[in-house]
Amino acid sequence: MRVVFVHGFTQSAASWKAVEMFLREHPFERVYLDVPDGLDFAATAAAIGDEGGPATYVGYSMGGRLCLQLALDRPDVVERLVLISASPGIADEAERATRRAHDEELAESIEREGVDIFLERWLAQPMFARLPPAAAGLEDRRAANTVERLTHQLRALGQGAQPSNWEQLDQLAMPARLFVGSADPKYREIAARMASPMRAGVRRCLRRARSQ
């Protein structure tokens, strides 16, 4: 079995080090990818699939949103799907526009103040502030990121730029799992909403397979 891991915003392939420590005794192939730069959302997802090849895809946050896009666009590549604190996007166009504006403000703050100040402020958010320094991976994030990389991810890969995939969830036919932290009520609610159409897609696929 081959498993491809795709990191979240401000992270890199190195962010999976703790996972690798846990999995290193397990006899399956693991691939830790860096999200490519310079492409739009769908093209970034496609590039991840080109590099990762047929596999189980595990994505966290931004990486999960990209893996979901890949699963919808290239179900021949995504054999199984594991999403961690990920979303199908923002369905309401006005809310999506508001998110784009918010992400643009963040991108402009990075251009003014630099990577270090932004990362320290990002990791001071309540969701991350409780993490011990080693788990937060500040040094790895500093090493992996530039102003250009972070601003591109905000402008091209953020939820304001991502197409809404809520209406496409029932097209997914591969086995899938959704994981959310217990202290993340927003994404627990999103995962609960995602689960029903995703199950419907799998059931429809099974019925089709039995009828053939």
C-alpha positions in Angstrom: 0.0 0.0 0.0 1.2 3.5 -0.8 0.0 6.5 1.3 0.6 10.1 0.2 0.5 12.8 2.9 -0.3 16.5 2.1 0.4 19.2 4.6 -1.6 22.3 5.6 -1.1 26.0 5.3 2.3 27.3 6.7 3.5 23.7 6.9 5.7 21.5 4.7 6.4 17.8 4.2 8.6 18.0 7.3 5.4 18.7 9.4 4.6 14.9 9.2 7.7 14.0 11.2 5.7 13.0 14.3 3.5 10.8 12.1 6.5 9.2 10.5 7.8 8.3 14.0 4.6 6.5 14.7 4.3 4.8 11.4 7.9 3.8 10.8 7.4 0.2 11.9 4.5 -0.3 9.5 5.3 -2.0 6.2 3.7 0.3 3.7 5.2 3.0 1.4 4.8 6.6 2.7 5.3 9.7 0.6 5.3 13.2 2.2 4.7 15.9 -0.5 5.3 19.6 -0.4 2.4 21.5 -2.0 3.7 23.0 -5.3 3.9 26.7 -5.8 2.6 28.9 -8.6 -0.6 27.1 -9.7 -4.3 27.7 -9.2 -6.3 25.5 -6.9 -7.4 22.7 -9.4 -4.0 22.7 -11.0 -2.2 22.3 -7.7 -4.4 19.3 -6.8 -3.6 17.8 -10.2 0.1 18.3 -9.7 -0.1 16.6 -6.3 -1.8 13.6 -8.0 0.9 13.6 -10.8 3.6 13.4 -8.2 1.9 11.1 -5.7 0.4 8.6 -8.2 -2.2 6.1 -7.3 -2.4 5.9 -3.5 -4.3 6.6 -0.4 -4.2 10.3 0.1 -4.1 11.9 3.6 -4.5 15.7 3.7 -4.6 18.1 6.6 -6.6 21.4 6.3 -5.4 23.0 3.0 -3.8 19.7 2.1 -7.1 18.0 2.7 -9.0 20.5 0.6 -6.6 19.8 -2.2 -6.8 16.0 -1.8 -10.6 16.3 -2.0 -10.3 18.2 -5.2 -8.0 15.6 -6.6 -10.4 12.8 -5.5 -13.2 14.5 -7.4 -11.1 15.2 -10.5 -9.0 12.1 -10.6 -10.8 9.2 -8.8 -8.5 6.8 -10.7 -5.6 8.2 -8.6 -7.2 8.5 -5.2 -7.8 4.9 -4.0 -8.7 6.0 -0.5 -9.2 9.4 1.1 -8.4 10.6 4.6 -9.3 14.2 5.4 -8.2 15.9 8.6 -9.9 19.2 9.5 -10.7 19.8 5.8 -13.7 21.5 4.0 -15.3 21.2 0.6 -15.1 25.0 0.4 -17.5 27.8 1.0 -20.9 27.4 -0.7 -22.1 31.0 -0.5 -20.5 33.3 -3.0 -20.8 36.4 -0.7 -19.1 34.5 2.1 -16.5 33.2 -0.3 -15.8 36.8 -1.4 -15.5 37.9 2.3 -13.0 35.1 2.8 -11.0 36.2 -0.2 -10.8 39.7 1.1 -9.7 38.4 4.5 -7.0 36.2 3.0 -5.8 39.2 0.9 -5.4 41.2 4.1 -3.3 38.4 5.5 -1.2 38.2 2.4 -0.6 42.0 2.4 0.4 41.8 6.1 3.0 39.1 5.2 4.4 41.4 2.5 4.6 44.3 4.9 6.0 42.4 8.0 7.6 39.3 6.7 7.4 35.6 7.4 8.6 35.4 11.0 6.1 37.9 12.4 3.3 36.3 10.5 4.1 32.8 11.7 4.4 33.8 15.3 1.0 35.5 15.1 -0.5 32.6 13.3 0.6 30.1 15.9 -0.6 32.4 18.7 -4.2 31.7 17.6 -6.2 29.7 20.2 -6.3 26.6 18.1 -2.5 26.4 18.0 -1.4 28.3 21.1 -1.8 25.3 23.4 0.7 23.3 21.4 4.2 22.7 22.9 6.9 24.4 20.7 8.1 21.1 19.3 4.6 20.2 18.1 4.0 23.7 16.7 7.1 23.2 14.4 7.9 26.9 14.2 11.4 26.4 13.0 10.3 23.9 10.3 7.7 26.5 9.1 10.3 29.2 9.0 12.6 27.1 7.0 9.9 26.0 4.5 8.3 29.3 3.8 8.9 32.6 2.0 6.7 35.6 1.5 6.0 34.5 -2.0 5.0 31.0 -0.9 2.7 32.0 1.9 1.0 34.8 -0.1 0.4 32.5 -3.0 -1.2 29.9 -0.8 -3.5 32.5 0.7 -4.5 34.0 -2.7 -4.7 30.8 -4.8 -5.3 28.0 -2.4 -7.3 29.6 0.4 -11.0 28.8 0.9 -11.9 32.1 -0.8 -10.2 30.9 -4.0 -11.3 27.2 -3.7 -14.4 26.3 -5.8 -17.2 25.0 -3.6 -17.4 21.2 -3.8 -20.4 20.7 -1.5 -22.6 19.7 -4.4 -20.0 17.2 -5.7 -19.5 15.2 -2.5 -21.9 12.5 -3.5 -19.8 11.7 -6.5 -17.0 10.3 -4.3 -17.0 6.5 -4.5 -13.7 5.6 -2.8 -13.5 4.7 0.9 -13.0 7.8 2.9 -12.5 8.9 6.5 -13.0 12.3 8.2 -11.0 13.3 11.3 -11.4 16.4 13.4 -9.8 17.4 16.7 -12.1 17.4 19.7 -11.4 21.1 20.4 -12.5 22.2 16.9 -16.3 22.5 16.9 -16.4 24.4 13.5 -14.8 21.5 11.6 -16.7 18.9 13.6 -19.9 20.5 12.3 -18.4 20.6 8.7 -17.4 16.9 8.9 -20.9 15.9 10.1 -22.4 17.7 7.1 -19.9 16.1 4.7 -20.5 12.6 5.9 -24.0 12.1 4.6 -23.5 12.9 0.9 -20.2 11.0 0.9 -21.9 7.9 2.3 -24.6 8.3 -0.4 -22.0 8.3 -3.1 -20.4 5.1 -1.8 -23.7 3.4 -1.5 -24.6 4.3 -5.1 -21.3 3.0 -6.3 -21.9 -0.3 -4.4 -25.4 -0.7 -5.9 -24.0 -0.1 -9.4 -21.3 -2.7 -8.9 -23.7 -5.3 -7.7 -26.0 -4.8 -10.6 -23.3 -5.4 -13.2 
